[in-house]
Amino acid sequence: MQEAITITEQPVSVSVPVGYSFTLRCRAQGRSPLQYQWFCQHQSDCRLIPGATNQDLPIIAEQTQLYTCRVNDLHRNAVFSDWVKVEVHQCVARGLPPRLWQGEPVIVLNPQEQRVEVGQPLQLQCAAMGVPAPSYQWYHNGNPLEQQKRKKLRISHSRVSDSGTYLCCASNSHGEHWSSAVDVHIGPCGSGKFFATGKIALLVGNNRYQHHPNLMAPVRDVFELRHLLEHLGFQVVSLLDLNKAEMATAVAQFLQLLGKGVYAVFYYAGHGYEHLGRNYMVPVDAPQPYAPENCISVQRILQKMQQQQTALNIILLDTCRKWYNTGRALSQVQPLEPWGNTVYGYSTSEDAEAYELQDGEFSSGIFMKYLKKHILQEKKVTHMLEDVLEDIGRDPLVTGKQVMEIKHTLKEARSLTDPICASGAGAERWGHGQELPSRTVTFPCGARVQLRFLRLFSNLMFVCAKPLPPLAHITEPQLLLHQLETDAVAIQRESCLDHVETLLASVYKREELDCIFQLCALQKIQTDVVLQLDLHYTQPSTNQRTCESLHTTLQKSLLRQFVCQRKDSQPAPARECPQGAPGLGTEPKGSLGTGSGHSLPSSSPSTFSSEPEENDESELALPGPGQGRP
């Protein structure tokens, strides 16, 4: 028997942003004229919508509710449509939904990386807008999970086999949209503590300037911070005296090695300034006066760091923030992007200078003096920096002159001491370059000499020569080590630093440093390095002094990898993805392109752009020689 009323078009559920306008539709057929009435339900309150008596119900989305339509005829026959859900997203990212949106799925909430203990519940969540409302399908390591077809993935008792990569596909009649892929680890690291998937740091200290006063503190400050960060598990590259092209290349390599869940630290000590809310680092080849086009924008670096989905970004600027053109207004600091993972530590406040302290052969920055005192503390990184700020404020030498400033959007209590729990792709290594293997050379007289290569900074190392026993057939041996003279050697010698042997002696035993040779500015090396080792000794039979010489070659590729290379890392196996899903990466994170190894910062142009942002290109004249750190 034919029904008195038949619904021919059911309304459909939708998922839309707040304020979005749309229409619910219901169509029915009957043997007599039909009447429509719409109802809505919010929580447990179901009510009739006054005036909603048409087939179409226009809605401006305000809150999530359920809707149904009652259809009746003149003979008191009635039927209800399906209940449909209008899901309203109160907070979506800027630019969503896209202009001219046709209702295709748009992910508004991506799942987050999880680390839970075995046996504990695992929950991942994804949300998408769409008209009609999208359906969901979860994937684990590229395989669909047949029982996981809701926004929330739930596993009540997780197992080790549940570890891996998860992502979700939201689809409707207009298309599909994939969430970002996240790593889930089921293991001993408890879920109650924050962790990093890796720790990466780039430290740059500019000391010897071509057109500005030289500095002293960055040498020691970078040296000491490197050792402290390595103690915290960071993989560190520490570089001295970089020109603009070399700084841009170093930053580009640093950014390529960042990734999801990584703790990233960028530290700069040297000349610098602030203008219109943007901070600029001054390369060693920057001319006078300061101008943005000759410097590196810190805000541009931070912007690119945030794009890597890092868990923590820390920028420490040990530089002045003065701008010496009094004809321009003081800067207004631009707000940080609301990622909730960024910390700025300024060694001094706006329009102020940062100071150095003379300490024996070296100077030390006031900021670093107190940073190294607190950086190993197991507390939220912003609280640690507040301790540094308070100590600087109590220092009578800089009272009224230098006050540290902290800006941050850090929403979680993350600390530099948090453990590292590497993701499935494996941790990439940079900066922890293994020391070059020692080598032994033998002179015609039979004497053997060991050559060791000791790293002080990533682009500065020492070659040490030491005689090996027995030396019974010669007496009074003396070794001299030098580099064969070329034009490139003369250029490199200009970059060598005085007094750094003192820092070397603080790390290595004194007896290992009897005969040393400094190899600096490794990023500038374009050819193999040939060293000459002279052995002066006395022949017991004749009592005459004799000299023998040997040459040893250090390959350019080996020296350049010494600055920036991976250690203990192997290519990760490609992760399988469902067809149509975005790639999860078949190349290990941190790869710097094709080739067998990483290259260190060179003077060649880089793809990293240090071009100033809009309104930054104007020439900014200075009344005199600008100084970054007095």
Stockholm file with secondary structure:
# STOCKHOLM 1.0

chainA/1-630         MQEAITITEQPVSVSVPVGYSFTLRCRAQGRSPLQYQWFCQHQSDCRLIPGATNQDLPIIAEQTQLYTCRVNDLHRNAVFSDWVKVEVHQCVARGLPPRLWQGEPVIVLNPQEQRVEVGQPLQLQCAAMGVPAPSYQWYHNGNPLEQQKRKKLRISHSRVSDSGTYLCCASNSHGEHWSSAVDVHIGPCGSGKFFATGKIALLVGNNRYQHHPNLMAPVRDVFELRHLLEHLGFQVVSLLDLNKAEMATAVAQFLQLLGKGVYAVFYYAGHGYEHLGRNYMVPVDAPQPYAPENCISVQRILQKMQQQQTALNIILLDTCRKWYNTGRALSQVQPLEPWGNTVYGYSTSEDAEAYELQDGEFSSGIFMKYLKKHILQEKKVTHMLEDVLEDIGRDPLVTGKQVMEIKHTLKEARSLTDPICASGAGAERWGHGQELPSRTVTFPCGARVQLRFLRLFSNLMFVCAKPLPPLAHITEPQLLLHQLETDAVAIQRESCLDHVETLLASVYKREELDCIFQLCALQKIQTDVVLQLDLHYTQPSTNQRTCESLHTTLQKSLLRQFVCQRKDSQPAPARECPQGAPGLGTEPKGSLGTGSGHSLPSSSPSTFSSEPEENDESELALPGPGQGRP
#=GR chainA/1-630 SS CCCSEEEEECCCCEEEETTCEEEEECEEEESSCEEEEEEEEETTEEEECTTCCSSEEEEECCSCEEEEEEEEETTSCEEECCCEEEEEESCCCTTCSCTTCCSCCEEEECCCCEEECTTSCEEEECEEEBSSCCEEEEEETTEECTTCCSSEEEESSCCGGGCEEEEEEEEETTEEEECCCEEEEESSSCTTSCCBSEEEEEEEECCCCSSSCCCSHHHHHHHHHHHHHHHTTCEEEEEESCCHHHHHHHHHHHHHTCCTTEEEEEEEESSEEEETTEEEECCTTCCSSCCGGGSEEHHHHHHHHHTTTCSEEEEEEESCCCCCCTTSCCCCCCCCCTTSCEEEEESSCTTCCCCEEEETTEEEEHHHHHHHHHTTCSSCHHHHHHHHHHHHHHCTTSTTTCCCEEEECCCSCCCTTCCBCCCTTCCCCCSCCCCCCCEEEECTTSCEEEEEEEEEETTEEEEEEEEESCCTTCEEEEEEEEECCCHHHHHHHTTCCTTHHHHHHTTSCGGGGSEEEEEECGGGCCSCEEEEEEEEEEETTTTEEEEEEEEEEECHHHHHHHHSCCCSCCCCCCCCCCTTSCCCCSSCTTCCSSSSSCCCCCSSCCSSCCCCCTTCCSCCCCSSCCCSCC
#=GC SS_cons         CCCSEEEEECCCCEEEETTCEEEEECEEEESSCEEEEEEEEETTEEEECTTCCSSEEEEECCSCEEEEEEEEETTSCEEECCCEEEEEESCCCTTCSCTTCCSCCEEEECCCCEEECTTSCEEEECEEEBSSCCEEEEEETTEECTTCCSSEEEESSCCGGGCEEEEEEEEETTEEEECCCEEEEESSSCTTSCCBSEEEEEEEECCCCSSSCCCSHHHHHHHHHHHHHHHTTCEEEEEESCCHHHHHHHHHHHHHTCCTTEEEEEEEESSEEEETTEEEECCTTCCSSCCGGGSEEHHHHHHHHHTTTCSEEEEEEESCCCCCCTTSCCCCCCCCCTTSCEEEEESSCTTCCCCEEEETTEEEEHHHHHHHHHTTCSSCHHHHHHHHHHHHHHCTTSTTTCCCEEEECCCSCCCTTCCBCCCTTCCCCCSCCCCCCCEEEECTTSCEEEEEEEEEETTEEEEEEEEESCCTTCEEEEEEEEECCCHHHHHHHTTCCTTHHHHHHTTSCGGGGSEEEEEECGGGCCSCEEEEEEEEEEETTTTEEEEEEEEEEECHHHHHHHHSCCCSCCCCCCCCCCTTSCCCCSSCTTCCSSSSSCCCCCSSCCSSCCCCCTTCCSCCCCSSCCCSCC
//
